[in-house]
Amino acid sequence: MATVAVATHVLLHVEDGHIQIEYLVKFVLIFIPIWWARERQTIFVNRFGKDLFY
């Protein structure tokens, strides 16, 4: 969860109630690999998790 906090820290650059497009793009580019790794881990554990402990 610390990685999500680091990714969302980029969004703290709010000026006049609006997030500039460069910060939004940076957030997306940081967040997608984090989300993808979490998704892959979940799929792996759901598929092979029971067999790892036998």
C-alpha positions, 0 to 999 in steps of 0.5 A: 500500500505504500506504493499507492501512497507514493503514486498518489503523492503526485496528485498533491500538486493542485492549483486553483482546484485543478490538477494539471494534465502533466501530473495526471499523466505522471500519476497514470504512468506510475499507477499502471505498473503498480496495478498490473503487478497487483493483478498478476499476483492475485491471479497467481495466488488464486491459481497456484496458492493452495499448491505452494504449501503442500 
